[in-house]
Each structure stands twice: as C-alpha cells, then as structure tokens.
Amino acid sequence: MDASFNKKLLVVLLFCSCLCGLNLINGVQASHKYYPRDMFVSAVEVKQVHRTGYHFQPPKHWINGPMYFNGVYHLFYQYNPKGAVWGNIVWAHSVSRDMINWEALDPAIYPSKPFDINGCWSGSATVLPGNKPVILYTGIDPNNYQVQNYAIPKNISDPYLREWVKPDNNPIVSPDAGVNASAFRDPTTAWWGKDGHWRMLVGGKRRKRGMAHLYRSKDFIYWIKAKHPLHSKAQTGMWECPDFFPVSLSGKYGLDTSVLGKDVKHVLKVSLDLTRFEYYTLGTYDIHKDRYVPDNTSVDGWGGLRYDYGNFYASKTFYDPAKQRRILWGWANESDPCPSDVQKGWAGIQADVEVTFSFPSLTKAEKFDSSWENAQDLCGQKGSHIPGGIGPFGLLTLASEKLEEFTPVFFRIFKATNKHVVLLCSDASSSSLGEGLYKPSFAGFVDVDLTDNKLSLRSLIDHSVVESFGAGGKTCITSRVYPSLAVQNDAHLYLFNNGSETVAVETLNAWSMSNPRLMNNN
C-alpha cells in the first residue's frame, strides 16, 4: 500500500460552520431538529440562502468530535451558543441513528469547574471494556494553561447519553516543565496495547517542531508521559487535532483503533495551526519502542498528502463497529468575513453530479515544468479561462446565467518526463461578486493511471459548499463559496472544455439532493 491509502476505507463526512463539518449519505436529504436552551441568548436570525442542506451544520453559530455507541451516532462539536464568533465554547451534542437526520441535545460539556473554567476545547471519545464511553477533552484552567480532562455519562442506560459528569479528580494530564502549556491540546481516541496499557496522543510543539506527545495509563485515570513523543517534525509548527489509527493492508474494512498486526499500517494525521491545512503520512507503528516511522513514499511536512486539498481542517476519525468502517469528520471553514458570520447568525442549489470524461489521445498534453511543485499555485497560474492542450475541462458550478459568477472544478493534463501529471482544481476566484470574501484557488495532483484515457469527477453542490472528488476520490477538494447572483433557482451548472483536444462526456449523472431523483443520464 502506498502513502495515498485507499480512501474507500473511510466514509468521509464534512460538517459546516465558522470553522465547519460534512454529513453526506448517498444523496438523501438531511434534517436537523433543534431544542434551544432557555438560558442561552439567541443570535440574530439565520439567512438561509448559503446555509448547507445535507452537510451537518449547527442550528446557528460555530462548530467540533464523534462516537458510535449502542446503535447511536454521537457528534460532539465546539459551539458558541451566544454568537457566531469564537468564544464561550461548549461541547454541543447531536445524535443520529443514520447520520442523515440529527437531533440536537443540550450541551454535553460546558465550562463549570476550575480545570475547564476558561473553556472546553477539542478532544475525542473512547469506548472502554464493558461498553463504557469516556470523553477526553482539553480544558483551559484559571492560569490559561491547557490541561487534559475526562467526562463520563451520568446515566449509561440513557440511549442518547444526554448528561455527562466531569469528576473532581480532573485534570488527568497537566503540562510538565518540558511542555508548552499554551500549546498542549486535542487528546486523541485512546488505544489499548498488548502490554496492558492505554495510550493517547496530545498535540503540541517545541519551538517550531510539531509533535504528538504520548501518554500511557493502566486505568485510564493516572497517565504517565513517555520519554519521547510518538512522532515529531521540525519546522511544522503546532500540531492540532492529531489522529492516529490503523488501516488494513489486505481488507476492505476499517479497523478498531486498538488493532495491531503484520497486515496493518498506521496513519498519523495532524492539523497545522500555522497554515490551517492538514497533512497525513502512512507508516509503521513500532509497538516495542512506541515510535511511529512514516514510510518514505510521501513528504512528512507541509508538502505532505492531504485528505482534502481545499477548505478542510481539524478532521477526526472514529470506528463504526456496526458497519466495520472508519468515518472521517472535518471542518469546512467559513470563508466570508466575521461580520457576515454575525449577519448570518451561523458560521461555519443542492445537487450531486458525477461525470466521466474521455479523450482520444494524450498527445496534446502540455509540457510539465518540474518546478511546478505546488498544485495550488499552478491552478492560480493556469485557471479555467487559460486555454491548454488537454484541458482545462470540467464543471462550472453555482454559475449565474451570464457567468458573472461561477465556481469551476476542472482537470488539466500535463506531460512530464516519464509520466502524465493530472491537476484537479476548484477555483473560487470568480465565485461571487461580493466584497471582502476569501476566494482562493484550491488544487491537488491526482495519482491516476490514464491508460484508458478517462477521468471521473464527482461534485457535491450544497449552497455554499462545493465538494469534489477526482478519479473516484484519489484527490478531494472542498470549497466554501458565497455567490450573490447564482443562488437557489438562479444557480446553473455547465460543462466546459477550454483545451484544444476534444473531450467527450461518456457518462453524466446528476441528482437533485432536495428531491432525490436522477436529473440527467447520458
């Protein structure tokens, strides 16, 4: 297995907010029931025009952690009940039996004790032997130190686990003299070792070196820091939201976090505080040394592999034992300014389009310059309006009738010395006439075999989210866009080709998400 492990082992879910997440299940329309707490002051009313329809989004304001327990999916997420900007953070709680229709409950955790009085930040859930769920989370204490705490259900027989208790023996992990107390957060799901110890990671940094601090415990209460981190890397900065889990070399199913063995590799993903994107490596977990060693098949650093090359951050996976799969959640950040978040009251067309393109030959592919290492820069340089050989070709999503606004998602094929290079772009630069918006060009190279002269593209269009999967998910890109003209019934979808080579549409399936039916099939 190479570093770009089979993403079919993951069910990718995105949820949306001002720092946002994804709920996409086979084109079925989702619903969100909400029961507000009387004690919270409501923000201004939500303007619905850009609000996502089938990507999970809180009823209002901000969004963050997941678990499957006794037939119910639990999504815990950071949420500001008093406003659309960051602050006053609690652990909100929503539940679902199908990950399509969600019911919002009262917050599971909120600042109330000395060990979290200044905030309840990110964390994870672990199900202990005896079917006992535990939340690990970062609290901010009176000194503004970041400490690690735990919480347990008040009533384990409640199927929705509505109430959680934070025992007074918290915190269970505090920063020692060798740890930066202001850069020490986001504990992972714990895993059980063959030596009878639990292990968890906490993100951190030492100067500019990002690291995953390793802790061990026999009873899940008393934790001891290892002499060395599980892994670290110079010049990467603070590692937020680390995630560490096994993947199978031979099977098609996801694995429980504690699985070890010869046919298993491990993935280490980190979120980079300095760049606001993520990268992952695939490698070997040495259980005797408690060290993770990345394979040499990809970059271990800022230029590394990503789950998603677009607007995607602070992701987290969990294992679903009911369907033997690992599910990935991530934020699709809001990209309009904070004043707009307040106006919307939340932060953070409906269609599913899948098309297969074919081309007669590769002879017209443009020459690839070896200095083009950054896909995003290349996309900005060679946009959808720049003619080429094979491409640019793809979709114009969320387009106004006269193309004053549009978000193109497209391929471009180049010829390198010994292979062809495929670029996938999602370019928001022409997405809106609105002012003050962040409208970047996102891009990634696609590791795909072109022997059959075909490329597939799937785009999920959900009001302000355009989520695209190139070559069956080899490369994924999520964009947040805020058109002013191309909204609701005035949003159009077009196919285009600005290359000199003929590109045919071999198959085209377009589904309406608000009314799941096939719109076109050629």
Secondary structure as the mmCIF struct_conf table of DSSP 4:
data_model
#
loop_
_struct_conf.conf_type_id
_struct_conf.id
_struct_conf.beg_label_comp_id
_struct_conf.beg_label_asym_id
_struct_conf.beg_label_seq_id
_struct_conf.end_label_comp_id
_struct_conf.end_label_asym_id
_struct_conf.end_label_seq_id
BEND BEND1 ALA A 3 SER A 4
HELX_RH_3T_P HELX_RH_3T_P1 LYS A 7 LEU A 9
STRN STRN1 LEU A 10 CYS A 16
BEND BEND2 SER A 17 SER A 17
TURN_TY1_P TURN_TY1_P1 CYS A 18 LEU A 19
STRN STRN2 GLY A 21 GLY A 21
TURN_TY1_P TURN_TY1_P2 ASN A 26 GLY A 27
HELX_LH_PP_P HELX_LH_PP_P1 VAL A 28 ALA A 30
STRN STRN3 SER A 31 LYS A 33
TURN_TY1_P TURN_TY1_P3 ASP A 38 MET A 39
BEND BEND3 PHE A 40 PHE A 40
HELX_LH_PP_P HELX_LH_PP_P2 VAL A 41 SER A 42
BEND BEND4 VAL A 44 VAL A 44
HELX_LH_PP_P HELX_LH_PP_P3 GLU A 45 LYS A 47
HELX_RH_3T_P HELX_RH_3T_P2 GLN A 48 HIS A 50
BEND BEND5 GLY A 53 HIS A 55
STRN STRN4 PHE A 56 PHE A 56
BEND BEND6 PRO A 59 LYS A 60
STRN STRN5 HIS A 61 HIS A 61
STRN STRN6 PRO A 66 PHE A 69
TURN_TY1_P TURN_TY1_P4 ASN A 70 GLY A 71
STRN STRN7 VAL A 72 TYR A 79
TURN_TY1_P TURN_TY1_P5 PRO A 81 LYS A 82
BEND BEND7 ALA A 84 TRP A 86
BEND BEND8 ASN A 88 ASN A 88
STRN STRN8 VAL A 90 SER A 96
BEND BEND9 ARG A 97 ILE A 100
STRN STRN9 ASN A 101 ILE A 109
BEND BEND10 PRO A 111 PRO A 111
BEND BEND11 LYS A 113 LYS A 113
HELX_RH_3T_P HELX_RH_3T_P3 PRO A 114 ASP A 116
TURN_TY1_P TURN_TY1_P6 ILE A 117 ASN A 118
STRN STRN10 CYS A 120 LEU A 128
TURN_TY1_P TURN_TY1_P7 PRO A 129 ASN A 131
STRN STRN11 LYS A 132 ILE A 140
TURN_TY1_P TURN_TY1_P8 PRO A 142 ASN A 143
STRN STRN12 GLN A 146 PRO A 153
BEND BEND12 LYS A 154 LYS A 154
TURN_TY1_P TURN_TY1_P9 ILE A 156 SER A 157
TURN_TY1_P TURN_TY1_P10 PRO A 159 TYR A 160
STRN STRN13 TRP A 164 VAL A 165
TURN_TY1_P TURN_TY1_P11 ASP A 168 ASN A 169
BEND BEND13 ILE A 172 ILE A 172
STRN STRN14 VAL A 173 VAL A 173
TURN_TY1_P TURN_TY1_P12 ALA A 177 GLY A 178
BEND BEND14 VAL A 179 VAL A 179
TURN_TY1_P TURN_TY1_P13 ALA A 181 SER A 182
BEND BEND15 ALA A 183 ALA A 183
STRN STRN15 PHE A 184 ARG A 185
HELX_LH_PP_P HELX_LH_PP_P4 PRO A 187 ALA A 190
STRN STRN16 TRP A 191 TRP A 192
TURN_TY1_P TURN_TY1_P14 LYS A 194 ASP A 195
BEND BEND16 GLY A 196 GLY A 196
STRN STRN17 TRP A 198 ARG A 206
TURN_TY1_P TURN_TY1_P15 ARG A 207 LYS A 208
STRN STRN18 ARG A 209 SER A 217
BEND BEND17 LYS A 218 TYR A 222
STRN STRN19 TRP A 223 LYS A 225
BEND BEND18 LYS A 227 HIS A 228
BEND BEND19 LEU A 230 LEU A 230
STRN STRN20 HIS A 231 LYS A 233
TURN_TY1_P TURN_TY1_P16 ALA A 234 GLN A 235
STRN STRN21 TRP A 239 SER A 248
BEND BEND20 LEU A 249 SER A 250
BEND BEND21 LYS A 252 TYR A 253
TURN_TY1_P TURN_TY1_P17 THR A 257 SER A 258
BEND BEND22 GLY A 261 GLY A 261
TURN_TY1_P TURN_TY1_P18 LYS A 262 ASP A 263
STRN STRN22 VAL A 264 LEU A 272
TURN_TY1_P TURN_TY1_P19 ASP A 273 ARG A 276
STRN STRN23 PHE A 277 ASP A 286
TURN_TY1_P TURN_TY1_P20 ILE A 287 ASP A 290
STRN STRN24 ARG A 291 PRO A 294
TURN_TY1_P TURN_TY1_P21 ASN A 296 THR A 297
BEND BEND23 SER A 298 SER A 298
BEND BEND24 ASP A 300 GLY A 301
TURN_TY1_P TURN_TY1_P22 TRP A 302 GLY A 303
BEND BEND25 GLY A 304 GLY A 304
STRN STRN25 LEU A 305 LEU A 305
BEND BEND26 TYR A 307 TYR A 307
BEND BEND27 TYR A 309 ASN A 311
STRN STRN26 TYR A 313 ASP A 320
TURN_TY1_P TURN_TY1_P23 PRO A 321 GLN A 324
STRN STRN27 ARG A 325 ALA A 332
BEND BEND28 ASP A 336 ASP A 336
HELX_RH_AL_P HELX_RH_AL_P1 CYS A 338 LYS A 344
TURN_TY1_P TURN_TY1_P24 GLY A 345 GLY A 345
STRN STRN28 TRP A 346 TRP A 346
STRN STRN29 GLN A 350 SER A 358
BEND BEND29 PRO A 360 PRO A 360
BEND BEND30 LEU A 362 LEU A 362
TURN_TY1_P TURN_TY1_P25 THR A 363 LYS A 364
HELX_LH_PP_P HELX_LH_PP_P5 ALA A 365 ALA A 365
STRN STRN30 GLU A 366 LYS A 367
HELX_LH_PP_P HELX_LH_PP_P6 PHE A 368 ASP A 369
TURN_TY1_P TURN_TY1_P26 SER A 370 SER A 371
HELX_RH_AL_P HELX_RH_AL_P2 ALA A 375 GLN A 381
BEND BEND31 LYS A 382 LYS A 382
TURN_TY1_P TURN_TY1_P27 SER A 384 HIS A 385
BEND BEND32 ILE A 386 ILE A 386
STRN STRN31 GLY A 388 GLY A 388
BEND BEND33 GLY A 389 GLY A 389
STRN STRN32 ILE A 390 ALA A 399
TURN_TY1_P TURN_TY1_P28 GLU A 401 LYS A 402
BEND BEND34 LEU A 403 GLU A 405
STRN STRN33 THR A 407 LYS A 415
BEND BEND35 THR A 417 LYS A 419
STRN STRN34 HIS A 420 ASP A 427
TURN_TY1_P TURN_TY1_P29 SER A 429 SER A 430
BEND BEND36 SER A 431 SER A 431
BEND BEND37 LEU A 433 LEU A 433
BEND BEND38 GLU A 435 GLY A 436
HELX_LH_PP_P HELX_LH_PP_P7 PRO A 440 PRO A 440
STRN STRN35 SER A 441 VAL A 446
TURN_TY1_P TURN_TY1_P30 THR A 451 ASP A 452
STRN STRN36 LYS A 454 ASP A 462
TURN_TY1_P TURN_TY1_P31 HIS A 463 SER A 464
STRN STRN37 VAL A 465 GLY A 470
TURN_TY1_P TURN_TY1_P32 ALA A 471 LYS A 474
STRN STRN38 THR A 475 ARG A 480
BEND BEND39 SER A 484 ALA A 486
HELX_RH_3T_P HELX_RH_3T_P4 GLN A 488 ASP A 490
STRN STRN39 HIS A 492 ASN A 497
STRN STRN40 GLY A 499 GLY A 499
BEND BEND40 SER A 500 GLU A 501
STRN STRN41 ALA A 504 SER A 512
TURN_TY1_P TURN_TY1_P33 MET A 513 PRO A 516
STRN STRN42 ARG A 517 ASN A 521
#
